[in-house]
Amino acid sequence: MSHLQNLLLDSLLGTKHVDSAALIKLHERSVCVSSPGFSLMPSDVRTLVNGFAKNPLQTRREGLYFKEKDYKCVRADDYSLYAKNDNRGVIVVKTHLFLLVATYIEGMYPSVCVEATEKLGKFASP
């Protein structure tokens, strides 16, 4: 297991309020590492990268189509995207080199998922 995968597992999944996580290389638009069993299709990676490329207002208005589900965007700015679908959600934090992706499911606290993901994003930013 790589250092990056250990970091995802310990700092995100270790909270018990993150179901799955991945690190996407921003410039290559490819998944660098992900939690076991969590795979992102190229279309999912494009969706997340494009969510930051658009005007945040447009992203909030249109939402995200991620993992074959429509998500309502509840926050979109230059550094973070938060989106939800019923009792599940996705949190994406942008750093200089990566997109940090974390998901939560029913029974998990979205606020803990957000806090852990944002903190790791600050740690990973230069």
Secondary structure, 3 states (H helix, E strand, C coil): CCHHHHHHHHHCHHHCCCCEEEEEECCCCEEEEECCCCCCCHHHHHHHHHHHHCCHHHHHHHCEEECCEEEEEEEECCCEEEEEECCEEEEEEECCCEEEEEEECCCCCHHHHHHHHHHHHHHHCC
